[in-house]
Amino acid sequence: MLVRALRAMAPPGPVLWWRDFPYTTRADTPRRPFEDALAGFPEVALPTDPDAKHAACAAYATQLDYQFGGAEGLARALAATGGQEVARLQGSMP
């Protein structure tokens, strides 16, 4: 709903379309209903500190087993992304 609402508003400024980790890496959550619509926007790397990201994810203890299967799974998932986040940029940055 949020994606539809934002697209209908046609905001005058830039929009960064972002899917958060770990959902970007999980095979069991493939729902990406707007992937085709957003594919035309260029990818931009978001500033990310891989060590800080690892520490933040590891601190979310209630989700560690569920999301990653434990600490080793977290390390593997982060390694697969290089610890980086990307977004799709609609419009241009000022």
N, C-alpha and C positions, 0 to 999 in steps of 0.2 A: 504494500500500500504506500509506503513512504516513497519508493522509487517512482511510482505512478504520480503521486502528488507533486514531487519535485519536478518531474519532467513536464507536467501540465502547467506548472507555474512559469516555466522557462525563465529561471532566475537570470538577472542581467550580469552577475559576476560569475567567476569560475566555480565549478563544482568538482571536487575530488570524489570519485566513486571508489569506495574501498570495502573490501571484504576482509574481516579480521582473521588472524591466525588463531587457532589451528584449522578453522573451517576451510581455508584455502588449500589445505593439504590432505583433508580427510576424504577417503573414497566413499564413506557411508553417508555423506551429506552432499550429494551432487546437485541439489536443487539450485539452479542458477537461471531463473526465468528471464532475466534481462541481459544475459551474457551476449547475445547477438546484437542487441541495441547498443550496448556499451563497447563492443569490440572495435568500433570505428574511432574511438577516442584513444589518443596515445597513452602509453604507460609511462608513469613517472615514478622514480624511486623516492621513497619517503626516508627522511633521515632516521636511522635506526642504529642503536648501539647494541650489537649482538650480545655482549656480556650482560648489559643491563636487562635486555629482553629475557635472557635465560633466567636471570635472578628473579625477575618479576613473575614469569611463568611458574618457576619452581616454588615461589612463595604462595601460589594459589593452590594450597595443599588439598582442598576438597575436590579439585578437578583433575589433579595430576594423574591418578589412576584411570579415571573415566576418559579423559581426553587423549592420554598418551600411553596408557598401560604402565605408568611408572616413570621414574626419573630417566631411565635409559631410553625410553620411548620419546620423551621430551627432547633429549639430546639428539636423537636421530632425526626427529621432525625439524628441529632448528637447523641441523646440518644440511638437510635437504633444501632449505630455503636460503642457506647462507646467512641466516639471521636477518634477512632483509624483508621489507614490506614494500609493495607497489600499489599504486592506485591508477585509475583512469582519469584523465583530465578533460573535462568538458569546458570549453572556453579557453581563455588565456589568462595567465597570471599577470597581475599589474606590475 
